[in-house]
Amino acid sequence: MWPTGIGTGVGSLPGTDPREAAALVTGETPELPALPELPARGVGADMIGRTAGLLVDLAVEVVPTGWRVTARPGRDLRRARDLMAGDLDAFDDACDRSRPGWVKVQVAGPWTLVAAVELASGHRVLTDRGAVREFAASLGEGVRGHVAEVAERTGARVVVQLDEPGLPAVIAGSLPTASGYGTVRAIRAPDAQDVLRELVSSIGVPVVVHCCADRPPIRLLAGTGAAAVGIDATRPAFTGDTAEPAALDAIGETWDAGTPLLLGLVPSTAPRREPETGDLARAGFDLADRLGFARNRLARLAVPTPACGLAGATPDWARRALELSRDLGRAFGDPDE
């Protein structure tokens, strides 16, 4: 696994310059830099378009309602792939200077992907079980190729982060249908877990399953065989007087099983008062105390990150948030200090 006592980013950053972004992540989180995502560049730089560009033998295009399956690749998919190629060039150059031992790449998870992409009929891919399996298989093949390229170019070991912000809505059956008059039938949690488990096992490198939604299904994610689970730990369900016993129990069970968390503790946009490293570290230590874990285990059980992506942050705060994540990792490694 990656080194202990480190911090990393979630993935997205503000701005449009991939070289500037690559220099930022390798400079501020050198032990585990995350391949930057710059959604401000528009079509093809968004999470869904970026992931769609990795799919094998499946093509999508942009329509007024979003991304839709099409018969052959067009300019939207070519743009997504060109943007990714430029990002990899910039990341490769930055890593050549910093020589990280590990790097992280992010893609949309299968359930978020099939919930966001439409079939030719206008219905979500999610509504067709055969299409769901086809997308998951294509995603797995594409991610394996992506990992191999990143590893070869950077010389580093690769961690894959599957982003699943849409998974809770998929399980709850709360996504609207194409008509807007109903909701898409819920996917059973065991079925959702099976698809994720199969994908995680097929990738061949450590996988983090990340969900920064309000109540992430931590037990489901931890049961996929993932190397780690990523959450927004600033959500009310996990903090202070609003903390929910079930949510805390899920974290405790995950840590008991030896599965670490990418623990989102740093605000993803600039707060009114900039937090001190000690204040943020205290939130992590309080969580360990509350669950009965020794503080000196946090460096192994938690990798601090921003609460979610930093695309909505100012450039100054994005830099500071990554710096704080790195400093938090060091604080977890030395709780006495």
C-alpha positions as CSV (number, residue, x, y, z in Angstrom):
1,M,0.0,0.0,0.0
2,W,0.9,3.7,-0.2
3,P,3.0,5.3,2.6
4,T,1.5,6.2,5.9
5,G,1.1,9.7,7.2
6,I,0.3,11.3,3.8
7,G,-2.4,13.4,2.3
8,T,-3.9,13.6,-1.2
9,G,-6.5,15.4,-3.3
10,V,-9.9,14.2,-4.5
11,G,-9.2,15.0,-8.1
12,S,-10.8,18.1,-9.5
13,L,-9.2,21.6,-9.4
14,P,-10.1,25.1,-10.6
15,G,-8.6,26.6,-13.7
16,T,-7.9,25.4,-17.2
17,D,-4.1,24.9,-17.3
18,P,-3.1,21.3,-17.0
19,R,0.6,22.1,-16.5
20,E,-0.1,24.5,-13.6
21,A,-2.5,21.9,-12.1
22,A,0.1,19.1,-12.4
23,A,2.8,21.2,-10.8
24,L,0.4,22.0,-7.9
25,V,-0.5,18.4,-7.0
26,T,3.0,17.1,-7.3
27,G,4.3,20.0,-5.2
28,E,1.7,20.0,-2.4
29,T,0.9,16.3,-2.2
30,P,4.2,14.7,-3.4
31,E,3.7,11.3,-1.8
32,L,0.3,10.6,-3.7
33,P,-0.5,13.2,-6.3
34,A,-3.8,12.9,-8.0
35,L,-4.1,13.3,-11.8
36,P,-5.8,16.7,-12.0
37,E,-9.3,17.1,-13.4
38,L,-10.2,20.5,-14.8
39,P,-13.9,20.6,-15.5
40,A,-13.9,24.3,-16.1
41,R,-12.6,23.5,-19.6
42,G,-16.1,22.3,-20.5
43,V,-17.3,19.3,-22.6
44,G,-15.1,16.3,-22.2
45,A,-13.4,17.7,-19.1
46,D,-16.4,16.9,-16.9
47,M,-16.3,13.6,-14.9
48,I,-18.7,11.7,-17.2
49,G,-17.1,12.9,-20.4
50,R,-13.6,12.2,-19.1
51,T,-14.6,8.7,-18.1
52,A,-16.5,8.1,-21.3
53,G,-13.3,8.8,-23.2
54,L,-11.8,5.7,-21.6
55,L,-14.6,3.3,-22.6
56,V,-13.7,0.5,-25.0
57,D,-16.0,-0.2,-28.0
58,L,-18.7,2.1,-26.6
59,A,-19.2,5.7,-27.8
60,V,-21.2,8.6,-26.4
61,E,-22.0,12.2,-27.5
62,V,-23.4,15.3,-26.0
63,V,-27.1,16.1,-26.5
64,P,-29.2,18.8,-24.9
65,T,-30.0,16.5,-21.9
66,G,-26.4,15.4,-21.4
67,W,-24.3,12.4,-22.6
68,R,-26.0,9.8,-24.8
69,V,-24.9,6.5,-26.4
70,T,-24.1,6.8,-30.1
71,A,-23.1,4.4,-32.8
72,R,-19.6,5.8,-33.4
73,P,-17.1,8.2,-31.8
74,G,-17.7,11.9,-32.7
75,R,-16.1,15.2,-31.9
76,D,-17.3,15.2,-28.2
77,L,-15.5,12.0,-27.5
78,R,-12.4,13.0,-29.5
79,R,-12.3,16.2,-27.4
80,A,-12.5,14.2,-24.2
81,R,-9.6,12.0,-25.3
82,D,-7.5,14.9,-26.5
83,L,-8.0,16.6,-23.1
84,M,-6.9,13.5,-21.3
85,A,-3.9,13.1,-23.5
86,G,-2.8,16.7,-22.7
87,D,-3.4,16.1,-19.0
88,L,-1.2,13.0,-19.1
89,D,1.6,14.9,-20.8
90,A,1.5,17.6,-18.2
91,F,1.3,15.1,-15.3
92,D,4.1,13.0,-16.8
93,D,6.4,16.1,-17.0
94,A,5.6,17.1,-13.4
95,C,6.2,13.6,-12.1
96,D,9.5,13.4,-14.0
97,R,10.6,16.3,-11.7
98,S,9.2,15.0,-8.4
99,R,9.4,11.2,-8.9
100,P,6.5,10.1,-6.7
101,G,6.3,6.5,-5.7
102,W,2.5,6.5,-6.0
103,V,0.0,8.4,-8.1
104,K,-3.8,8.4,-8.1
105,V,-6.2,8.6,-11.1
106,Q,-10.0,9.1,-10.8
107,V,-12.8,7.9,-13.0
108,A,-16.6,7.8,-12.5
109,G,-17.7,4.6,-11.0
110,P,-20.0,2.3,-13.0
111,W,-23.3,3.3,-11.2
112,T,-22.7,7.0,-11.5
113,L,-21.7,6.5,-15.1
114,V,-24.8,4.5,-16.1
115,A,-27.1,6.9,-14.2
116,A,-25.7,9.9,-16.1
117,V,-25.5,8.5,-19.7
118,E,-28.7,8.0,-21.8
119,L,-29.5,5.2,-24.2
120,A,-30.6,6.2,-27.7
121,S,-34.2,6.0,-26.4
122,G,-33.5,8.8,-23.9
123,H,-33.8,6.5,-20.9
124,R,-30.8,6.2,-18.6
125,V,-28.4,3.3,-19.3
126,L,-29.3,2.4,-15.7
127,T,-32.7,1.1,-16.8
128,D,-31.2,-1.7,-19.0
129,R,-29.5,-4.4,-17.0
130,G,-27.7,-5.7,-20.1
131,A,-26.4,-2.3,-20.9
132,V,-25.2,-1.8,-17.4
133,R,-23.1,-5.0,-17.6
134,E,-21.7,-3.8,-21.0
135,F,-20.7,-0.4,-19.6
136,A,-19.1,-2.0,-16.5
137,A,-17.1,-4.4,-18.7
138,S,-16.0,-1.6,-21.1
139,L,-15.1,0.7,-18.1
140,G,-12.9,-2.1,-16.6
141,E,-11.1,-2.6,-19.9
142,G,-10.6,1.1,-20.4
143,V,-9.4,1.7,-16.8
144,R,-6.8,-1.1,-17.1
145,G,-5.4,0.5,-20.2
146,H,-5.4,3.9,-18.5
147,V,-3.5,2.5,-15.5
148,A,-0.9,0.8,-17.6
149,E,-0.2,4.0,-19.5
150,V,0.0,6.2,-16.4
151,A,2.3,3.6,-14.7
152,E,4.6,3.4,-17.7
153,R,4.8,7.2,-18.1
154,T,5.3,8.2,-14.5
155,G,7.2,5.2,-13.3
156,A,4.9,5.2,-10.2
157,R,2.5,2.7,-8.8
158,V,-1.1,3.6,-9.5
159,V,-4.2,3.9,-7.3
160,V,-7.6,4.1,-9.0
161,Q,-10.4,6.1,-7.4
162,L,-13.9,5.2,-8.5
163,D,-16.1,8.2,-7.9
164,E,-19.7,7.2,-7.0
165,P,-21.5,10.4,-6.0
166,G,-24.7,9.0,-7.7
167,L,-24.7,5.7,-6.0
168,P,-27.0,6.6,-3.1
169,A,-29.7,7.9,-5.5
170,V,-29.3,4.7,-7.6
171,I,-30.0,2.5,-4.5
172,A,-32.8,4.8,-3.2
173,G,-34.6,4.8,-6.5
174,S,-34.8,8.6,-6.5
175,L,-33.5,9.4,-10.0
176,P,-36.1,10.9,-12.3
177,T,-37.2,9.1,-15.4
178,A,-36.8,10.6,-18.9
179,S,-40.4,12.0,-18.7
180,G,-39.8,13.6,-15.3
181,Y,-43.0,12.1,-14.0
182,G,-41.6,9.2,-12.1
183,T,-38.4,7.7,-10.8
184,V,-36.1,5.0,-12.0
185,R,-36.5,1.7,-10.2
186,A,-34.0,1.3,-7.4
187,I,-31.1,-1.1,-7.7
188,R,-30.8,-3.6,-4.9
189,A,-27.8,-2.8,-2.7
190,P,-26.3,-6.4,-3.1
191,D,-26.6,-6.1,-6.9
192,A,-24.9,-2.7,-6.8
193,Q,-22.2,-4.2,-4.7
194,D,-21.7,-7.1,-7.0
195,V,-21.0,-4.9,-10.0
196,L,-18.5,-2.8,-8.1
197,R,-16.8,-5.9,-6.6
198,E,-16.3,-7.4,-10.0
199,L,-14.9,-4.2,-11.4
200,V,-12.6,-3.6,-8.4
201,S,-11.2,-7.1,-8.7
202,S,-10.6,-6.8,-12.5
203,I,-8.5,-3.6,-12.4
204,G,-5.4,-5.2,-10.9
205,V,-4.2,-2.2,-8.7
206,P,-5.4,-0.8,-5.4
207,V,-8.9,0.8,-5.8
208,V,-10.5,3.5,-3.7
209,V,-14.3,3.7,-4.0
210,H,-15.2,7.3,-3.2
211,C,-18.6,8.8,-2.4
212,C,-18.9,12.3,-1.0
213,A,-22.7,12.3,-0.8
214,D,-24.5,13.1,2.5
215,R,-24.9,9.5,3.6
216,P,-22.5,7.3,1.7
217,P,-23.2,3.5,1.8
218,I,-19.9,2.8,3.6
219,R,-20.6,-0.8,4.4
220,L,-21.5,-1.5,0.7
221,L,-18.4,0.2,-0.5
222,A,-16.1,-1.5,2.0
223,G,-17.6,-4.9,0.9
224,T,-16.4,-4.5,-2.7
225,G,-12.8,-5.5,-1.9
226,A,-11.6,-1.9,-2.3
227,A,-8.3,-1.0,-0.8
228,A,-9.9,2.1,0.8
229,V,-13.2,4.0,1.0
230,G,-13.4,7.8,0.5
231,I,-16.0,9.9,2.2
232,D,-16.7,13.6,3.1
233,A,-16.2,13.4,6.8
234,T,-17.4,16.9,7.4
235,R,-21.0,15.8,6.7
236,P,-23.4,16.2,9.7
237,A,-23.8,12.4,9.9
238,F,-20.2,12.1,11.0
239,T,-19.5,15.1,13.1
240,G,-20.3,16.7,16.5
241,D,-23.8,16.5,18.0
242,T,-25.4,15.6,14.7
243,A,-23.3,12.5,14.2
244,E,-25.5,9.4,13.6
245,P,-24.6,6.2,15.4
246,A,-25.2,4.1,12.3
247,A,-22.8,6.2,10.3
248,L,-20.1,6.1,13.0
249,D,-20.6,2.3,13.4
250,A,-20.0,1.9,9.6
251,I,-16.7,3.7,9.9
252,G,-15.7,1.7,13.0
253,E,-16.5,-1.6,11.2
254,T,-14.5,-0.5,8.2
255,W,-11.5,0.3,10.3
256,D,-11.9,-2.9,12.3
257,A,-11.6,-4.8,9.0
258,G,-8.3,-2.9,8.3
259,T,-9.7,-0.9,5.4
260,P,-8.5,2.7,5.5
261,L,-10.6,5.8,4.6
262,L,-9.7,8.7,2.4
263,L,-11.1,11.1,5.1
264,G,-12.4,14.3,3.7
265,L,-11.7,16.9,6.4
266,V,-10.5,20.0,4.7
267,P,-13.2,22.4,3.4
268,S,-13.5,22.2,-0.4
269,T,-14.2,26.0,-0.7
270,A,-12.6,28.7,1.4
271,P,-14.3,29.1,4.8
272,R,-14.7,32.5,6.4
273,R,-12.0,31.7,8.9
274,E,-9.1,29.6,7.6
275,P,-8.8,26.5,9.8
276,E,-5.5,25.6,11.5
277,T,-4.0,22.2,11.0
278,G,-4.5,21.4,14.6
279,D,-8.3,22.1,14.4
280,L,-8.7,19.8,11.5
281,A,-6.5,17.1,13.0
282,R,-8.6,17.3,16.2
283,A,-11.6,16.3,14.1
284,G,-9.8,13.1,13.0
285,F,-8.5,12.4,16.5
286,D,-12.0,12.9,18.0
287,L,-13.4,10.4,15.5
288,A,-10.8,7.9,16.5
289,D,-11.4,8.5,20.2
290,R,-15.2,8.2,19.7
291,L,-14.8,4.8,18.0
292,G,-12.2,3.5,20.4
293,F,-9.2,3.5,18.0
294,A,-5.7,4.5,19.3
295,R,-4.7,7.9,17.8
296,N,-1.4,6.5,16.6
297,R,-3.3,4.2,14.2
298,L,-4.8,7.1,12.3
299,A,-1.8,7.4,10.0
300,R,-2.6,3.9,8.7
301,L,-6.3,4.1,8.8
302,A,-6.9,7.5,7.3
303,V,-5.5,9.5,4.3
304,P,-6.7,13.1,4.8
305,T,-8.2,14.9,1.7
306,P,-10.4,17.9,0.9
307,A,-14.1,17.2,1.7
308,C,-14.8,16.8,-2.0
309,G,-13.4,18.1,-5.3
310,L,-11.9,21.5,-5.5
311,A,-13.3,22.6,-8.8
312,G,-15.4,25.3,-7.1
313,A,-12.5,26.7,-5.0
314,T,-10.4,29.7,-5.8
315,P,-6.8,28.9,-7.0
316,D,-5.4,30.1,-3.7
317,W,-7.7,27.9,-1.6
318,A,-7.1,24.9,-3.8
319,R,-3.4,25.2,-3.1
320,R,-4.0,25.7,0.6
321,A,-6.5,22.8,0.8
322,L,-3.9,20.4,-0.6
323,E,-1.3,21.8,1.7
324,L,-3.6,21.3,4.7
325,S,-4.3,17.7,3.6
326,R,-0.6,17.0,3.4
327,D,0.0,18.6,6.8
328,L,-2.9,16.6,8.3
329,G,-1.3,13.4,7.1
330,R,1.9,14.3,9.0
331,A,-0.2,15.2,12.1
332,F,-1.8,11.8,12.0
333,G,1.6,10.3,11.9
334,D,2.7,12.1,15.0
335,P,-0.4,12.5,17.3
336,D,1.7,13.5,20.3
337,E,3.1,16.5,18.6
